[in-house]
Amino acid sequence: MEMEGYEYESDYNYTYEGNFTPHEESVFQHKSTCSKEVLCVSLLVVSIIIFLLGFFGNALVIWITGFKMKKTVNTTWYLSLAISDFVFCVFLPFNITHTAMDEWIFGRFMCKFTPLAMFVNMFSSIFLLVVISVDRCMLVKFPVWSQNHRTVRKASVVVIIAWVVAIALSIPSTIFRDVHTYLGKTSCYNNYTSNPQSHRIIAFSRFLAGFVVPFIIIIICYSVIILKLRTNRMAKSTKPLKVMTALVAAFFICWLPYHLFILLELNHQNYDHNILTVGLQVGTAMAAANSFLNPVLYVFMGNDFKRKFKSSVLAKMENAMGEEGRTTSRYLSRSSSMDGRASTHI
């Protein structure tokens, strides 16, 4: 997720004029002013919080789903999603350091590799959210078919496909990433100077593949689930609807600002540079927050808060993940009986 803005650098080096020789440039010594800027300090604090919550939260999910629980389709989804978010959090310290120092000190290789790893996280995480949504929709809409065809092996194949597509869509972040030193400051940015049309193509393809299409699929899936639950009068409690609403809302809120400012930057000459910079900073921070919201929304909201609070952390997570299977079983048996009663009235 070290996207165009996550290092808080734009796609263009707006200040570069190219009028200084290396000798003249060496006279300048860059000094960070982050500690004197409220926004910069705030972003640092937020990034550190995201790193701590995301790193340890996802590590805990990986440990439980990978080593402490029986392997099922549900744990396969959770494990893959947690690995994706964990990888993103591992690379967050590079961006935190960059933000604090206001320059890139990790060299050309890491300038290219860091965004590759983080874009893989962005796409794989979003694709896995879509997969989970489709899986839940199939469970509710076609319970018998799902019971017969829903296997761990098939789930693993789907996860691999999602990761392969995510890697393929992330390659451009490596091709166009470059470093440049100006006035004593080294920047890591996306260099589309030689091929400006590629910037537009990449920005729109990320917007469509990384937001619009997944969001539409998620909305359709949860709409089908909600309608099915209401039709079968399953939801005496509004908790399932609240969880689904929270998932969709979190996806929309976390990712829309980032994509919006990436698209605005395509015509950066028409907008104030400071507005674009702040927008990219805030938007990418919100997108990053999705890395620790996922384990909260998909795991910790799966069980009653009081019981989770009283129980140990391990029992808490196992109960939360196991609840979906128990809920699905109850739904399937109840749905079958209701469908049977309904068929007698047709």
C-alpha positions in Angstrom: 0.0 0.0 0.0 2.9 2.3 -0.5 0.9 3.9 -3.2 1.5 7.1 -5.0 1.0 9.0 -1.8 1.9 6.7 1.0 5.4 8.0 1.2 3.5 11.3 0.9 5.2 12.0 -2.5 3.2 12.8 -5.5 3.6 11.2 -8.9 5.3 14.3 -10.1 8.3 16.1 -8.6 6.6 19.5 -8.7 9.7 21.4 -7.3 12.3 19.9 -9.6 13.6 22.4 -12.2 16.8 20.7 -13.2 18.9 23.9 -13.1 21.4 22.8 -10.5 24.7 21.0 -11.2 25.7 18.1 -8.8 28.4 20.4 -7.3 25.9 23.2 -6.6 23.3 20.7 -5.3 25.8 19.2 -2.8 25.9 22.6 -1.0 22.3 22.1 0.2 21.7 19.9 3.2 18.1 18.8 3.7 16.6 19.2 7.2 13.3 17.7 8.2 10.6 20.1 9.4 8.1 17.3 10.3 8.3 18.0 14.0 7.2 21.5 13.4 4.1 20.6 11.4 0.9 19.5 13.1 -0.3 17.5 10.1 3.0 15.6 9.8 3.2 14.8 13.5 -0.5 13.7 13.4 0.2 11.4 10.4 3.2 9.9 12.2 1.2 9.2 15.3 -1.6 7.6 13.2 0.9 5.5 11.2 2.5 4.2 14.4 -0.8 3.3 15.8 -1.8 1.6 12.6 1.5 -0.3 12.6 1.1 -1.5 16.2 -2.5 -2.5 16.0 -2.2 -4.0 12.5 1.1 -5.8 13.1 0.1 -7.5 16.4 -3.6 -7.9 15.5 -2.9 -9.7 12.2 0.0 -11.7 13.7 -2.4 -13.0 16.3 -4.9 -13.9 13.6 -2.2 -15.7 11.6 -1.1 -17.6 14.7 -4.6 -18.8 15.6 -5.9 -19.6 12.1 -2.6 -21.1 11.0 -1.5 -23.1 14.0 -4.3 -23.3 16.6 -7.4 -24.0 14.6 -8.6 -26.8 12.3 -8.2 -25.7 8.7 -11.5 -24.8 7.1 -12.7 -22.6 4.3 -13.4 -19.8 6.8 -10.0 -20.0 8.4 -8.4 -20.0 4.9 -10.1 -16.7 4.2 -9.1 -15.2 7.5 -5.5 -16.5 7.3 -5.0 -15.1 3.8 -6.5 -11.7 4.7 -4.4 -11.5 7.8 -1.2 -12.4 5.9 -2.0 -9.7 3.3 -2.5 -7.0 6.0 0.5 -8.3 8.0 2.8 -7.8 5.0 1.6 -4.3 4.6 2.3 -3.5 8.3 5.8 -5.0 8.0 6.6 -2.3 5.5 5.0 0.5 7.3 8.2 1.4 9.3 9.8 2.5 5.9 7.1 5.0 5.4 7.1 6.1 9.0 10.8 6.8 8.8 10.3 8.6 5.5 7.6 10.8 6.9 9.7 11.7 9.9 12.8 12.5 7.9 11.0 14.0 4.9 13.2 12.1 2.5 13.9 8.6 1.2 17.1 7.0 2.6 16.6 3.4 1.7 18.0 3.4 -1.8 16.6 2.7 -5.3 15.9 -1.0 -4.7 13.7 -0.5 -1.7 12.1 2.5 -3.5 10.9 0.0 -6.1 10.3 -3.1 -3.9 8.4 -1.4 -1.1 5.5 -0.1 -3.3 5.4 -3.5 -5.0 4.9 -5.3 -1.8 2.4 -2.8 -0.6 0.4 -2.7 -3.8 0.2 -6.5 -3.7 -1.3 -6.0 -0.2 -3.8 -3.4 -1.5 -5.2 -5.6 -4.3 -5.0 -9.0 -2.5 -6.7 -7.6 0.5 -9.5 -6.1 -1.5 -9.9 -9.2 -3.7 -10.1 -11.4 -0.5 -12.8 -9.1 0.9 -14.7 -9.8 -2.4 -14.1 -13.5 -2.1 -15.4 -13.6 1.5 -18.5 -11.6 0.4 -19.2 -14.0 -2.5 -18.6 -17.0 -0.3 -21.1 -15.8 2.3 -23.6 -14.9 -0.4 -23.4 -18.4 -1.9 -23.8 -19.9 1.6 -27.1 -18.0 2.1 -28.4 -18.2 -1.4 -27.4 -21.8 -2.3 -26.8 -23.6 1.0 -27.0 -27.2 -0.2 -24.7 -26.6 -3.2 -22.2 -24.8 -0.9 -22.1 -27.7 1.5 -21.3 -30.1 -1.3 -18.7 -28.0 -3.2 -17.2 -25.7 -0.6 -13.8 -27.3 0.2 -10.5 -26.1 1.7 -8.6 -27.1 -1.5 -10.9 -25.0 -3.7 -10.6 -22.1 -1.3 -6.8 -22.3 -1.4 -6.9 -22.3 -5.2 -9.1 -19.1 -5.1 -6.7 -17.4 -2.7 -3.7 -18.3 -4.9 -5.5 -16.8 -8.0 -6.3 -13.6 -6.0 -2.6 -13.2 -5.1 -1.4 -13.9 -8.6 -3.8 -11.3 -10.1 -2.8 -8.8 -7.3 0.9 -9.3 -8.1 0.3 -8.8 -11.8 -1.6 -5.5 -11.2 1.2 -4.3 -8.9 4.1 -4.7 -11.3 3.7 -1.1 -12.7 4.5 0.3 -9.3 8.0 -1.1 -9.7 8.5 -0.1 -13.3 7.8 3.6 -12.9 9.2 4.0 -9.4 12.4 6.1 -9.2 14.6 8.1 -6.9 15.8 11.7 -7.4 17.9 14.1 -5.3 17.2 17.8 -5.5 18.5 20.5 -3.1 19.9 17.9 -0.8 16.7 15.9 -0.5 16.2 12.4 -2.0 12.7 11.6 -3.1 11.1 8.2 -4.0 8.3 8.9 -6.5 6.5 7.6 -9.6 8.3 8.9 -12.7 5.9 9.1 -15.6 7.9 11.8 -17.4 8.8 9.6 -20.4 5.3 8.0 -20.7 2.7 10.3 -19.1 -0.2 8.3 -20.7 0.8 5.4 -18.5 0.0 7.4 -15.4 -3.6 7.9 -16.5 -4.0 4.2 -17.5 -2.6 2.9 -14.2 -4.6 5.3 -12.1 -7.9 4.4 -13.8 -7.1 0.7 -13.8 -6.4 0.8 -10.1 -9.6 2.7 -9.5 -11.7 0.2 -11.4 -10.0 -3.0 -10.3 -9.2 -1.8 -6.8 -12.4 0.0 -5.9 -15.3 0.3 -8.2 -15.7 -3.4 -9.3 -15.0 -4.8 -5.9 -17.3 -2.4 -4.2 -20.2 -3.2 -6.6 -19.7 -6.9 -6.0 -19.6 -6.5 -2.3 -22.8 -4.4 -2.3 -24.6 -6.9 -4.5 -23.5 -9.8 -2.3 -24.6 -8.2 1.0 -27.8 -7.0 -0.6 -28.7 -10.6 -1.5 -27.8 -11.7 2.0 -29.9 -9.1 3.7 -32.9 -9.8 1.5 -32.6 -13.5 2.1 -32.3 -13.1 5.8 -35.3 -10.8 5.9 -37.4 -13.1 3.7 -36.7 -16.0 6.0 -37.3 -13.8 9.1 -34.0 -14.9 10.4 -32.8 -11.7 11.9 -34.6 -11.1 15.2 -31.4 -9.4 16.1 -30.1 -6.6 14.0 -26.5 -7.6 14.7 -25.9 -9.4 11.3 -27.1 -6.4 9.4 -25.0 -4.1 11.5 -21.9 -6.2 10.8 -22.6 -6.2 7.1 -23.2 -2.5 7.1 -19.9 -1.9 9.0 -18.0 -4.0 6.5 -19.3 -2.1 3.4 -19.0 1.3 5.1 -15.4 0.6 6.2 -14.4 -0.5 2.7 -16.0 2.6 1.2 -14.7 5.1 3.8 -11.1 3.8 3.8 -10.5 3.6 0.1 -12.6 6.3 -1.6 -10.5 9.4 -0.5 -7.3 7.7 -1.7 -8.6 6.9 -5.1 -10.3 10.3 -5.4 -7.1 12.2 -4.9 -5.1 9.9 -7.2 -7.6 10.7 -9.9 -7.4 14.4 -9.2 -3.6 14.3 -9.4 -4.0 13.3 -13.1 -4.7 17.0 -13.7 -2.5 18.3 -10.9 -1.9 21.6 -12.8 -5.6 22.5 -12.2 -5.4 22.1 -8.4 -3.5 23.6 -5.6 -0.4 21.5 -4.9 -0.9 21.8 -1.1 -4.5 20.5 -1.3 -3.3 17.5 -3.4 -0.5 16.8 -1.0 -2.6 16.9 2.1 -5.4 14.9 0.4 -2.9 12.2 -0.6 -1.5 12.1 2.9 -4.9 11.8 4.6 -6.3 9.5 2.0 -3.5 7.0 2.1 -3.5 7.0 5.9 -7.2 6.2 5.8 -6.5 3.4 3.3 -3.8 2.1 5.6 -6.2 1.9 8.5 -8.0 -0.9 6.7 -5.1 -3.2 7.6 -6.1 -3.2 11.3 -9.9 -2.8 10.8 -10.1 -6.1 8.9 -9.3 -8.3 11.9 -11.6 -6.2 14.0 -14.5 -6.4 11.7 -14.1 -10.0 10.5 -13.0 -11.6 13.7 -13.7 -9.6 16.9 -17.2 -8.6 15.9 -18.1 -12.2 15.4 -18.9 -12.9 19.1 -20.6 -11.3 22.1 -18.4 -8.5 23.6 -18.9 -9.4 27.2 -18.0 -13.1 26.7 -15.0 -12.1 24.7 -13.9 -9.6 27.3 -14.2 -12.2 30.1 -12.5 -15.0 28.2 -8.8 -15.2 27.2 -7.5 -13.8 24.0 -7.1 -17.2 22.4 -10.5 -18.5 23.4 -11.9 -15.1 22.3 -10.6 -15.5 18.8 -11.4 -19.2 18.4 -15.0 -18.5 19.6 -15.3 -15.6 17.2 -14.1 -17.6 14.2 -16.0 -20.7 15.1 -19.2 -18.7 15.5 -19.6 -18.1 11.8 -19.6 -21.9 11.2 -22.2 -22.4 14.0 -24.3 -19.6 12.7 -24.2 -20.9 9.2 -25.2 -24.4 10.3 -28.1 -23.0 12.3 -29.1 -20.9 9.3 -28.9 -23.8 6.9 -31.1 -26.1 9.0 -33.6 -23.3 9.8 -33.6 -22.2 6.1 -34.3 -25.7 5.0 -37.3 -26.1 7.3 -38.6 -22.7 6.2 -38.2 -23.4 2.6 -40.1 -26.7 3.1 -42.9 -24.8 4.8 -42.9 -22.2 2.1 -43.1 -24.8 -0.7 -46.4 -26.2 0.7 -48.1 -22.8 0.3 -47.2 -22.3 -3.4 
